[in-house]
Amino acid sequence: MTNKQLVLEMISKYSALRDNDNKLTANIWNKQIQLKNLDINTLTASDILRMFANGELAHPTSIRRDRAKFQEVNVHLRGVRYKERQTKAQESYKQKMLQKGLYKEKNYNFEQE
């Protein structure tokens, strides 16, 4: 099972994982360890760190990117905080453009059809 398939399975099954990348990563690592027929309860922290260092566990950045892509494309996979994160990112982008002088001021009078 690929990392993308695991991410899709987890965020499809468990809505609580859609807004928390740390919990999502922990659950994916747990599933990857189970798929290797290992018992998470018998592994030490050193064992898990060694597995991560050797590339046997998915990288957290890849997990986050996969989650974000699935949520961008699939509305039903978006978490409760998705809209909040998008709005915050857009406001940050607008501020950067204002600082660079690409826009003179924000236009809050934009009328939509």
Backbone as a printed PyTorch tensor [residue, N CA C, xyz], in Angstrom:
tensor([[[  0.8520,  -1.1770,   0.0000],
         [  0.0000,   0.0000,   0.0000],
         [  0.9000,   1.2440,   0.0000]],

        [[  0.6400,   2.1770,  -0.8980],
         [  1.4790,   3.3730,  -1.0000],
         [  1.1020,   4.3750,   0.0930]],

        [[  1.9970,   5.3440,   0.2940],
         [  1.7400,   6.3790,   1.2930],
         [  0.4800,   7.1620,   0.9470]],

        [[  0.2930,   7.4790,  -0.3330],
         [ -0.9030,   8.2230,  -0.7500],
         [ -2.1670,   7.4340,  -0.4460]],

        [[ -2.1270,   6.1410,  -0.6880],
         [ -3.2910,   5.3040,  -0.4020],
         [ -3.5970,   5.2980,   1.0970]],

        [[ -2.5350,   5.2630,   1.9210],
         [ -2.7270,   5.2860,   3.3740],
         [ -3.3310,   6.6160,   3.8250]],

        [[ -2.8310,   7.7070,   3.2760],
         [ -3.3690,   9.0240,   3.6380],
         [ -4.8470,   9.0970,   3.2710]],

        [[ -5.1760,   8.6810,   2.0530],
         [ -6.5710,   8.7100,   1.6110],
         [ -7.4480,   7.8330,   2.4950]],

        [[ -6.9730,   6.6490,   2.8250],
         [ -7.7410,   5.7480,   3.6920],
         [ -7.9890,   6.3770,   5.0540]],

        [[ -6.9490,   6.9570,   5.6330],
         [ -7.0660,   7.5180,   6.9860],
         [ -7.9910,   8.7360,   7.0340]],

        [[ -7.8360,   9.6580,   6.0870],
         [ -8.6890,  10.8550,   6.1590],
         [-10.1180,  10.5580,   5.6970]],

        [[-10.2890,   9.4730,   4.9470],
         [-11.6400,   9.0620,   4.5660],
         [-12.3560,   8.4270,   5.7510]],

        [[-11.6380,   7.6030,   6.4990],
         [-12.2240,   6.8680,   7.6190],
         [-12.4040,   7.7150,   8.8710]],

        [[-11.4040,   8.5480,   9.1710],
         [-11.3710,   9.2570,  10.4510],
         [-11.3360,  10.7700,  10.2330]],

        [[-12.4780,  11.4090,  10.4120],
         [-12.5630,  12.8530,  10.1680],
         [-11.6830,  13.6560,  11.1170]],

        [[-11.3900,  13.1320,  12.2970],
         [-10.5350,  13.8380,  13.2610],
         [ -9.1120,  14.0210,  12.7420]],

        [[ -8.6940,  13.2000,  11.7840],
         [ -7.3320,  13.2850,  11.2550],
         [ -7.2110,  14.3170,  10.1350]],

        [[ -8.3090,  14.8700,   9.6780],
         [ -8.3000,  15.8010,   8.5510],
         [ -7.7100,  17.1620,   8.9070]],

        [[ -7.7400,  17.5200,  10.1800],
         [ -7.2480,  18.8220,  10.6250],
         [ -5.9850,  18.7370,  11.4770]],

        [[ -5.4440,  17.5640,  11.6750],
         [ -4.2950,  17.4300,  12.5680],
         [ -3.2360,  16.5370,  11.9170]],

        [[ -2.2160,  17.1670,  11.3610],
         [ -1.1740,  16.4110,  10.6560],
         [ -0.3490,  15.5370,  11.5910]],

        [[ -0.1840,  15.9530,  12.8460],
         [  0.5710,  15.1230,  13.7960],
         [ -0.1580,  13.8100,  14.0760]],

        [[ -1.4620,  13.9010,  14.2960],
         [ -2.2550,  12.6900,  14.5360],
         [ -2.3080,  11.8270,  13.2740]],

        [[ -2.4230,  12.4740,  12.1310],
         [ -2.4490,  11.7360,  10.8630],
         [ -1.1380,  10.9900,  10.6680]],

        [[ -0.0170,  11.6600,  10.8940],
         [  1.2990,  11.0230,  10.7510],
         [  1.4490,   9.8500,  11.7090]],

        [[  1.0570,  10.0420,  12.9560],
         [  1.1570,   8.9660,  13.9420],
         [  0.3310,   7.7510,  13.5230]],

        [[ -0.8670,   7.9890,  13.0220],
         [ -1.7270,   6.8800,  12.5890],
         [ -1.1710,   6.1760,  11.3540]],

        [[ -0.5930,   6.9480,  10.4430],
         [ -0.0090,   6.3340,   9.2490],
         [  1.2080,   5.5010,   9.6290]],

        [[  2.0540,   6.0310,  10.5040],
         [  3.2180,   5.2640,  10.9490],
         [  2.7700,   3.9790,  11.6490]],

        [[  1.7380,   4.0670,  12.4760],
         [  1.2270,   2.8810,  13.1580],
         [  0.7580,   1.8400,  12.1410]],

        [[  0.0350,   2.2980,  11.1200],
         [ -0.4520,   1.3790,  10.0760],
         [  0.7160,   0.7680,   9.3040]],

        [[  1.7400,   1.5830,   8.9860],
         [  2.9040,   1.0620,   8.2670],
         [  3.6420,   0.0140,   9.1050]],

        [[  3.7150,   0.2330,  10.4000],
         [  4.3590,  -0.7380,  11.2900],
         [  3.5410,  -2.0300,  11.3320]],

        [[  2.2160,  -1.9140,  11.3870],
         [  1.3510,  -3.0940,  11.3660],
         [  1.5140,  -3.8750,  10.0680]],

        [[  1.6380,  -3.1470,   8.9470],
         [  1.7960,  -3.8180,   7.6510],
         [  3.1110,  -4.5950,   7.5620]],

        [[  4.0780,  -4.2430,   8.4080],
         [  5.3440,  -4.9750,   8.4710],
         [  5.2650,  -6.1400,   9.4680]],

        [[  4.0430,  -6.3930,   9.9620],
         [  3.8050,  -7.4560,  10.9460],
         [  4.6140,  -7.2610,  12.2190]],

        [[  4.7730,  -5.9910,  12.6220],
         [  5.4490,  -5.6710,  13.8750],
         [  4.4100,  -5.1720,  14.8660]],

        [[  4.6960,  -5.3660,  16.1530],
         [  3.7910,  -4.9150,  17.2050],
         [  4.3100,  -3.5930,  17.7550]],

        [[  3.5350,  -2.5400,  17.5890],
         [  3.9380,  -1.2110,  18.0420],
         [  4.2310,  -1.1950,  19.5390]],

        [[  3.5720,  -2.0630,  20.2900],
         [  3.7430,  -2.0870,  21.7450],
         [  5.0700,  -2.6970,  22.1760]],

        [[  5.7140,  -3.4380,  21.2910],
         [  6.9900,  -4.0600,  21.6520],
         [  8.1880,  -3.2950,  21.0920]],

        [[  7.9370,  -2.3220,  20.2190],
         [  9.0260,  -1.5280,  19.6500],
         [  9.4500,  -0.4350,  20.6250]],

        [[ 10.7320,  -0.1130,  20.5930],
         [ 11.2260,   1.0010,  21.3960],
         [ 11.2130,   2.2660,  20.5410]],

        [[ 11.3780,   3.3920,  21.2010],
         [ 11.4650,   4.6580,  20.4670],
         [ 12.6470,   4.6110,  19.5110]],

        [[ 13.7320,   3.9740,  19.9290],
         [ 14.9100,   3.8410,  19.0640],
         [ 14.5840,   3.0450,  17.8100]],

        [[ 13.7890,   2.0030,  17.9600],
         [ 13.3890,   1.2010,  16.7980],
         [ 12.6060,   2.0500,  15.7950]],

        [[ 11.6790,   2.8370,  16.3050],
         [ 10.8510,   3.6660,  15.4320],
         [ 11.6900,   4.7620,  14.7730]],

        [[ 12.5870,   5.3740,  15.5360],
         [ 13.4680,   6.3940,  14.9690],
         [ 14.3770,   5.8000,  13.8960]],

        [[ 14.8390,   4.6040,  14.1250],
         [ 15.6940,   3.9190,  13.1510],
         [ 14.9070,   3.6410,  11.8710]],

        [[ 13.6690,   3.2020,  12.0310],
         [ 12.8130,   2.9450,  10.8640],
         [ 12.5920,   4.2360,  10.0710]],

        [[ 12.3560,   5.3280,  10.7790],
         [ 12.1550,   6.6110,  10.1030],
         [ 13.4360,   7.0440,   9.3810]],

        [[ 14.5720,   6.9260,  10.0630],
         [ 15.8540,   7.3220,   9.4730],
         [ 16.1900,   6.4890,   8.2450]],

        [[ 15.7680,   5.2550,   8.2270],
         [ 16.0390,   4.3610,   7.0950],
         [ 14.9810,   4.4700,   5.9890]],

        [[ 14.0440,   5.3780,   6.1490],
         [ 13.0320,   5.5850,   5.1160],
         [ 11.9370,   4.5340,   5.0970]],

        [[ 11.7820,   3.7990,   6.1820],
         [ 10.7520,   2.7650,   6.2440],
         [  9.3880,   3.3350,   6.6480]],

        [[  9.3880,   4.5730,   7.1420],
         [  8.1460,   5.2450,   7.5120],
         [  8.0150,   6.5060,   6.6700]],

        [[  6.8130,   6.8420,   6.3240],
         [  6.5430,   7.9970,   5.4570],
         [  7.0380,   9.2880,   6.1070]],

        [[  7.5580,  10.1720,   5.2790],
         [  8.0310,  11.4610,   5.7820],
         [  6.8220,  12.3470,   6.0860]],

        [[  6.8330,  13.0390,   7.2300],
         [  5.6910,  13.8880,   7.6050],
         [  5.3340,  14.9380,   6.5530]],

        [[  6.3320,  15.4850,   5.8660],
         [  6.0480,  16.4820,   4.8380],
         [  5.2650,  15.8730,   3.6840]],

        [[  5.6150,  14.6540,   3.3050],
         [  4.8830,  13.9730,   2.2370],
         [  3.4450,  13.6870,   2.6530]],

        [[  3.2740,  13.2850,   3.8930],
         [  1.9330,  13.0080,   4.4130],
         [  1.0970,  14.2890,   4.3690]],

        [[  1.6780,  15.4010,   4.8210],
         [  0.9640,  16.6750,   4.8270],
         [  0.5950,  17.1090,   3.4150]],

        [[  1.5410,  16.9660,   2.4760],
         [  1.2630,  17.3510,   1.0900],
         [  0.1680,  16.4930,   0.4710]],

        [[  0.2240,  15.2000,   0.7190],
         [ -0.8030,  14.3060,   0.1830],
         [ -2.1710,  14.6560,   0.7600]],

        [[ -2.2200,  14.8990,   2.0710],
         [ -3.4780,  15.2740,   2.7080],
         [ -4.0260,  16.5550,   2.0940]],

        [[ -3.1600,  17.5500,   1.9370],
         [ -3.5880,  18.8380,   1.3910],
         [ -4.1170,  18.6850,  -0.0340]],

        [[ -3.4510,  17.8820,  -0.8360],
         [ -3.8820,  17.6790,  -2.2280],
         [ -5.2430,  16.9890,  -2.2870]],

        [[ -5.4110,  15.9440,  -1.4770],
         [ -6.7090,  15.2540,  -1.4490],
         [ -7.8140,  16.2140,  -1.0240]],

        [[ -7.5480,  17.0610,  -0.0360],
         [ -8.5650,  17.9850,   0.4400],
         [ -8.8430,  19.0980,  -0.5680]],

        [[ -7.8420,  19.4740,  -1.3230],
         [ -8.0350,  20.5000,  -2.3510],
         [ -8.9990,  20.0100,  -3.4250]],

        [[ -8.8710,  18.7400,  -3.7800],
         [ -9.6380,  18.1720,  -4.8790],
         [-10.9820,  17.5980,  -4.4160]],

        [[-11.0510,  17.0770,  -3.2140],
         [-12.2530,  16.3920,  -2.7140],
         [-12.8710,  17.1590,  -1.5500]],

        [[-13.9710,  17.8290,  -1.8000],
         [-14.6460,  18.6480,  -0.7850],
         [-15.0210,  17.8110,   0.4370]],

        [[-15.4660,  16.5890,   0.2380],
         [-15.9260,  15.7610,   1.3610],
         [-14.7910,  15.3090,   2.2720]],

        [[-13.5280,  15.5040,   1.8750],
         [-12.3880,  15.1220,   2.7170],
         [-11.8310,  16.2970,   3.5090]],

        [[-12.4240,  17.4660,   3.3460],
         [-11.9310,  18.6440,   4.0410],
         [-12.3520,  18.6170,   5.5020]],

        [[-11.4300,  19.0490,   6.3490],
         [-11.7130,  19.1130,   7.7680],
         [-12.4820,  20.3700,   8.1200]],

        [[-12.7940,  20.5210,   9.3640],
         [-13.5390,  21.6610,   9.8590],
         [-12.7330,  22.9490,   9.6830]],

        [[-11.4250,  22.8670,   9.8320],
         [-10.5730,  24.0560,   9.7760],
         [-10.0390,  24.3510,   8.3720]],

        [[-10.4530,  23.6270,   7.3540],
         [ -9.9450,  23.8200,   5.9920],
         [-10.1590,  25.2550,   5.5120]],

        [[-11.3810,  25.7400,   5.6230],
         [-11.7120,  27.0860,   5.1440],
         [-10.9040,  28.1280,   5.9140]],

        [[-10.7570,  27.9240,   7.2000],
         [ -9.9830,  28.8390,   8.0390],
         [ -8.5230,  28.9110,   7.5690]],

        [[ -7.9320,  27.7580,   7.2760],
         [ -6.5360,  27.7170,   6.8020],
         [ -6.4000,  28.4040,   5.4510]],

        [[ -7.3610,  28.1840,   4.5550],
         [ -7.3150,  28.7880,   3.2300],
         [ -7.4270,  30.3070,   3.3170]],

        [[ -8.3300,  30.7950,   4.1400],
         [ -8.5180,  32.2360,   4.3050],
         [ -7.2620,  32.8730,   4.8810]],

        [[ -6.6810,  32.2290,   5.8690],
         [ -5.4520,  32.7370,   6.4900],
         [ -4.3150,  32.7910,   5.4710]],

        [[ -4.1800,  31.7680,   4.6640],
         [ -3.1300,  31.7260,   3.6430],
         [ -3.3400,  32.8200,   2.5990]],

        [[ -4.5820,  33.0500,   2.2040],
         [ -4.8720,  34.0950,   1.2240],
         [ -4.5700,  35.4820,   1.7840]],

        [[ -4.9130,  35.7150,   3.0280],
         [ -4.6320,  37.0100,   3.6540],
         [ -3.1250,  37.2390,   3.7590]],

        [[ -2.3900,  36.2040,   4.0980],
         [ -0.9290,  36.3030,   4.1790],
         [ -0.3400,  36.6430,   2.8120]],

        [[ -0.8460,  36.0010,   1.7710],
         [ -0.3860,  36.2520,   0.4100],
         [ -0.6820,  37.6970,  -0.0020]],

        [[ -1.8730,  38.1650,   0.3200],
         [ -2.2480,  39.5400,  -0.0030],
         [ -1.3240,  40.5360,   0.6930]],

        [[ -1.0040,  40.2690,   1.9510],
         [ -0.1080,  41.1610,   2.6940],
         [  1.2750,  41.2010,   2.0500]],

        [[  1.7780,  40.0710,   1.6170],
         [  3.0830,  40.0220,   0.9660],
         [  3.0650,  40.8200,  -0.3310]],

        [[  1.9850,  40.7150,  -1.0850],
         [  1.8790,  41.4610,  -2.3370],
         [  1.8050,  42.9700,  -2.0690]],

        [[  1.1080,  43.3650,  -1.0030],
         [  1.0480,  44.7770,  -0.6290],
         [  2.4360,  45.2920,  -0.2510]],

        [[  3.1780,  44.4860,   0.5180],
         [  4.5190,  44.8800,   0.9470],
         [  5.4830,  44.9940,  -0.2280]],

        [[  5.2980,  44.1770,  -1.2320],
         [  6.1710,  44.2190,  -2.4070],
         [  5.7710,  45.3350,  -3.3710]],

        [[  4.6690,  46.0090,  -3.0810],
         [  4.2230,  47.1090,  -3.9170],
         [  3.4800,  46.6820,  -5.1670]],

        [[  3.0380,  45.4490,  -5.2160],
         [  2.2880,  44.9840,  -6.3750],
         [  0.8480,  45.4920,  -6.3600]],

        [[  0.3730,  45.8230,  -5.1760],
         [ -0.9390,  46.4180,  -5.0210],
         [ -0.7830,  47.6260,  -4.1200]],

        [[ -1.5140,  48.6950,  -4.4320],
         [ -1.4050,  49.9010,  -3.6190],
         [ -2.2670,  49.8070,  -2.3720]],

        [[ -3.4090,  49.1760,  -2.4960],
         [ -4.2910,  49.0140,  -1.3450],
         [ -5.2460,  47.8630,  -1.6100]],

        [[ -5.7950,  47.3680,  -0.5400],
         [ -6.7870,  46.3130,  -0.6830],
         [ -8.0890,  46.9090,  -1.1800]],

        [[ -8.7650,  46.2010,  -2.0460],
         [-10.0480,  46.6480,  -2.5590],
         [-11.1270,  45.7730,  -1.9470]],

        [[-11.8060,  46.3080,  -0.9410],
         [-12.8670,  45.5620,  -0.2820],
         [-14.2310,  45.8290,  -0.9300]],

        [[-14.2520,  46.6180,  -1.9940],
         [-15.5060,  46.9770,  -2.6460],
         [-15.7640,  46.1500,  -3.8970]],

        [[-15.1110,  45.0340,  -4.0070],
         [-15.2580,  44.1790,  -5.1780],
         [-16.6580,  43.5810,  -5.2070]],

        [[-17.3420,  43.7550,  -6.2960],
         [-18.6920,  43.2120,  -6.4360],
         [-18.6390,  41.9550,  -7.2680]],

        [[-19.2660,  40.9290,  -6.7730],
         [-19.3300,  39.6720,  -7.5080],
         [-20.6570,  39.5870,  -8.2160]],

        [[-20.6670,  38.9380,  -9.3610],
         [-21.8970,  38.7660, -10.1300],
         [-22.7100,  37.6360,  -9.5730]]])
